[in-house]
Amino acid sequence: MKGLVLATAFSVLLLAGIATNQSFGSSSHPYILEWGNYGNIDGGQFFQLESLSVDNEGNVYVTDSGNARIQKFTSDGQFLETWGVRGTDNGEFEYPTGIATYESNVYVVDREQHRIQVFDSTGKFLQSWGEFGSEQGEFFYPHGIAISNDGVVYVADTKNYRIQQFTTDGEFLSSFGIYGPGDGRLRTPVDVALGENYVYVADPGNYKIEKYTFEGISVASFDYSFGGYSVRPNGLIVDPDGNIYFTDSYKHRIIKIDPEGNTLKIFGSVGNEKGKFVEPKDIVLDDRGYLFVADFANNRIQKFETPIVMKIEEALTAEQAKKLEELTYEEESKD
């Protein structure tokens, strides 16, 4: 799911009340595995993979944009299925970019056709909405997409400099965003991510991340410069602690910030070795706290562990121990 990441395991984490234990050493986000290489054969070959999403079962969906298709994998990279060919009919793509899952359906941004297409989890076409234009419900090269837990679809309508909101059936709800370089304004909104209380928009043209309320009221702007280079954020995701991970595609790295915009962690550098990137485009978390990165120019997906993984495991262990203790007490009471 690309959006508000609060799934079952995270709910257990919150109920268990385990405090955040930030770790920013080199081992805080260890490399786990990778899959993919350049090509157009089904089963893990990619050409310009743009975006990722993870469903409630942990399956990873990829917009294999240069090949005009969607590929689906297990969380360990085992190929499951693919759908889509180049074209303009229903179920076809010119250049798919953003992708999000909600319940059992998959929502894909078909950028060149200025529309959203909806499929079931096996790739069966269900519906589409949108066309070229600047009116409500119309798009001009849309890119990113996210869906809230209550079914509100957020689309980064890039060349219209706005975020549009819809129901999962495509009914227009509202929009926000004004063109410009200042705080609260957008120049190239390419991705959107949802926290518990706020909406975050990646705007590489303005070298910043914009933070809004769900009603579209500007709250803050985050911009960064490391080593004399301004950061150009691309894909982004919010973790269950409210921290934001985003890709800095032009400097080939991942940056983690807290909800107030303070830098927590930077990792990655240019290269094709494990843990290195060439133009990482998108980033997503699964329910267990693992981080997946769309390594665009390396035509692969890399998987990393985050501090959330251990917290979830500790929370689940504590919950299981509590249930076992309660069960033992019940059995002893019967005696």
KOLGUNU-896981 format. One line per 8 residues: for each residue x, y, z of C-alpha. Coordinates in steps of 0.2 Angstrom, whole numbers, plus 2048, in hexadecimal, padded with zeros to 3 digits. Example, Ala and Ser with C-alpha at 12.3 -4.5 7.8 and 13.67 -1.06 7.14 Angstrom:
2
83E:7EA:827 ~ 844:7FB:824
//
This chain:
335
800:800:800 ~ 807:811:7FB ~ 7FF:81C:808 ~ 7FB:81C:81B ~ 806:80D:821 ~ 7FC:807:830 ~ 7F9:7F5:82E ~ 7F6:7E7:83A
807:7E4:840 ~ 809:7F7:843 ~ 7F9:7F7:84D ~ 800:7EA:858 ~ 810:7F4:85A ~ 806:803:85F ~ 7FC:7F9:86B ~ 80B:7F2:873
811:803:877 ~ 823:800:872 ~ 82D:811:871 ~ 836:816:862 ~ 848:811:863 ~ 851:81B:854 ~ 861:813:84E ~ 86B:81D:841
87A:812:83F ~ 880:809:82F ~ 876:7FA:835 ~ 865:803:838 ~ 85F:7FF:826 ~ 869:7F0:821 ~ 867:7E9:80F ~ 85D:7D9:80E
85B:7D4:7FB ~ 858:7DA:7EA ~ 850:7D4:7DA ~ 84F:7DA:7C8 ~ 85A:7DE:7B9 ~ 858:7E7:7A8 ~ 84D:7DF:79B ~ 83B:7DC:796
838:7CA:79A ~ 82B:7C6:7A8 ~ 831:7C1:7B9 ~ 83C:7CF:7BF ~ 843:7D8:7B0 ~ 840:7EB:7B0 ~ 842:7FA:7A6 ~ 840:80A:7AF
837:804:7BF ~ 82E:814:7C6 ~ 823:80F:7D5 ~ 81F:802:7E2 ~ 811:7FD:7ED ~ 80E:7EF:7F9 ~ 7FD:7E7:7FD ~ 7F7:7E0:80D
7FE:7CF:809 ~ 80F:7D6:807 ~ 810:7D4:7F4 ~ 81A:7E1:7EB ~ 813:7EA:7DB ~ 81E:7F3:7CF ~ 81B:7FF:7C1 ~ 827:7F9:7B4
825:809:7AB ~ 830:807:79C ~ 828:7F6:798 ~ 817:7FD:79B ~ 811:7F0:7A7 ~ 80F:7EB:7B9 ~ 818:7DD:7C2 ~ 814:7D5:7D2
81F:7CC:7DE ~ 820:7C5:7EF ~ 82A:7CF:7FC ~ 839:7C4:7F9 ~ 839:7C7:7E6 ~ 830:7B8:7E0 ~ 827:7BC:7D0 ~ 814:7BA:7D0
80C:7C2:7C1 ~ 80C:7D0:7B5 ~ 800:7DA:7AB ~ 7FF:7E8:79E ~ 805:7EC:78D ~ 809:7FD:784 ~ 7F9:805:77E ~ 7EA:810:782
7DC:804:784 ~ 7D6:7FF:795 ~ 7E3:7F5:79E ~ 7F1:7FB:793 ~ 7FE:808:798 ~ 809:815:78F ~ 814:818:79E ~ 80D:813:7AF
815:81C:7BE ~ 80D:81D:7CF ~ 804:80D:7D7 ~ 7FB:80A:7E7 ~ 7F0:7FC:7EE ~ 7E0:7FD:7F8 ~ 7D7:7EE:7FE ~ 7D8:7E1:7F0
7DB:7EE:7E2 ~ 7E9:7F6:7D9 ~ 7E9:808:7D3 ~ 7F5:80D:7C6 ~ 7F9:81F:7BF ~ 7FA:81E:7AC ~ 804:82E:7AA ~ 805:830:797
7F2:82D:796 ~ 7EE:839:7A5 ~ 7E3:82C:7AE ~ 7E2:820:7BC ~ 7DF:80D:7B8 ~ 7D8:801:7C5 ~ 7DB:7EE:7C5 ~ 7D8:7E0:7D1
7E7:7D7:7D9 ~ 7E9:7CB:7CA ~ 7E9:7D9:7BD ~ 7D7:7D9:7B7 ~ 7D2:7EA:7B1 ~ 7C4:7F2:7BC ~ 7C2:804:7B7 ~ 7CB:814:7B3
7C9:827:7B5 ~ 7D1:837:7AF ~ 7D6:83F:79F ~ 7E1:84D:79A ~ 7DD:85E:7A0 ~ 7DD:86A:7AF ~ 7CB:869:7B5 ~ 7C6:85F:7C5
7C9:84C:7C2 ~ 7D5:850:7B3 ~ 7E7:84E:7B3 ~ 7F7:854:7AA ~ 805:847:7AC ~ 800:840:7BD ~ 80D:836:7C6 ~ 80C:830:7D8
7FD:829:7E1 ~ 7F8:824:7F3 ~ 7E9:81E:7FC ~ 7E3:821:80E ~ 7DC:814:819 ~ 7CB:81B:817 ~ 7CC:81A:804 ~ 7D1:82B:7FE
7DC:82B:7EF ~ 7E9:838:7ED ~ 7F1:83B:7DC ~ 800:847:7D9 ~ 7FA:850:7C9 ~ 80B:856:7C5 ~ 809:862:7B6 ~ 7F9:869:7BE
804:86D:7CE ~ 7F7:865:7DA ~ 7F1:856:7E4 ~ 7E0:84F:7DF ~ 7D5:845:7EB ~ 7C9:838:7E5 ~ 7BE:829:7EC ~ 7C5:818:7E7
7B7:818:7D9 ~ 7BF:828:7D1 ~ 7B2:835:7D8 ~ 7BB:846:7DA ~ 7BC:84C:7EC ~ 7C7:85B:7EC ~ 7D9:862:7E7 ~ 7E6:86D:7EE
7F6:875:7E8 ~ 7FC:885:7E0 ~ 80A:887:7D4 ~ 819:890:7DA ~ 82A:88F:7E3 ~ 824:895:7F5 ~ 81F:88B:804 ~ 80F:881:801
811:883:7EE ~ 815:876:7E2 ~ 81F:875:7D2 ~ 821:862:7CE ~ 817:858:7DA ~ 81C:846:7D6 ~ 817:83C:7E5 ~ 80C:83C:7F4
80C:833:804 ~ 800:832:813 ~ 804:833:825 ~ 7F8:831:834 ~ 7F4:844:833 ~ 7FD:84C:824 ~ 800:84A:812 ~ 812:84B:80B
816:850:7F9 ~ 826:84E:7F0 ~ 82A:85D:7E5 ~ 83B:85B:7DD ~ 839:86A:7D3 ~ 838:875:7E3 ~ 846:86A:7EB ~ 83A:866:7FA
82C:85C:802 ~ 81C:865:806 ~ 812:860:816 ~ 7FF:863:815 ~ 7F0:85F:820 ~ 7E3:853:818 ~ 7D9:862:813 ~ 7E8:869:809
7EE:877:815 ~ 800:879:814 ~ 809:875:824 ~ 81C:875:820 ~ 829:874:813 ~ 839:869:814 ~ 848:86C:80A ~ 859:865:80C
86B:868:806 ~ 879:85C:809 ~ 88B:85E:803 ~ 886:86E:7FA ~ 878:865:7EF ~ 866:868:7F1 ~ 85B:859:7F3 ~ 84E:855:7E6
842:849:7EF ~ 838:83C:7E4 ~ 82F:82D:7EB ~ 82A:82E:7FE ~ 821:824:80B ~ 81D:826:81E ~ 821:819:82B ~ 816:815:83A
820:821:845 ~ 81C:82F:839 ~ 82E:830:832 ~ 82F:833:81F ~ 83B:829:814 ~ 83E:831:802 ~ 849:82E:7F3 ~ 856:83B:7EE
857:834:7DC ~ 864:841:7D6 ~ 870:83D:7E4 ~ 86C:82A:7E4 ~ 867:828:7F7 ~ 859:826:803 ~ 855:833:810 ~ 84B:831:820
844:840:829 ~ 838:842:839 ~ 827:84A:838 ~ 82E:85B:83B ~ 83B:859:82C ~ 84B:855:837 ~ 857:84A:82E ~ 858:839:836
862:82E:82A ~ 86A:82E:819 ~ 870:81F:810 ~ 875:819:7FF ~ 880:820:7F1 ~ 882:81E:7DF ~ 886:80C:7D8 ~ 880:7FB:7D4
886:7F2:7E4 ~ 87B:7EC:7F2 ~ 874:7FB:7FB ~ 878:807:7ED ~ 86D:810:7E1 ~ 86C:818:7D0 ~ 85D:824:7D0 ~ 852:81C:7DD
840:821:7D8 ~ 834:81A:7E5 ~ 834:813:7F6 ~ 827:809:800 ~ 825:800:811 ~ 81C:7F0:814 ~ 812:7EB:823 ~ 821:7E3:82B
82C:7F2:82A ~ 837:7ED:81B ~ 83B:7FB:80F ~ 83B:7F8:7FC ~ 844:804:7F0 ~ 841:806:7DD ~ 853:807:7D7 ~ 84E:80F:7C6
85E:80F:7BC ~ 864:7FE:7C3 ~ 854:7F6:7BE ~ 852:7EE:7CF ~ 849:7EE:7DF ~ 852:7EE:7F0 ~ 84B:7E9:800 ~ 852:7F0:811
84E:7ED:823 ~ 849:7FC:82E ~ 848:7FF:841 ~ 835:7FC:840 ~ 838:7E9:83C ~ 840:7E6:84D ~ 833:7F0:856 ~ 825:7E6:84D
82D:7D5:851 ~ 82F:7DB:864 ~ 81D:7E1:864 ~ 817:7D0:85D ~ 821:7C6:869 ~ 81B:7D0:877 ~ 809:7CE:871 ~ 80B:7BB:86F
813:7BA:880 ~ 804:7C3:888 ~ 7F8:7B8:87F ~ 801:7A8:885 ~ 801:7AF:897 ~ 7EE:7B2:896 ~ 7EB:7A1:88F ~ 7F6:799:89C
7EC:7A3:8AA ~ 7DC:79D:8A3 ~ 7E1:78B:8A3 ~ 7E8:78C:8B5 ~ 7D7:794:8BA ~ 7CE:785:8B3 ~ 7D8:77A:8BE
//
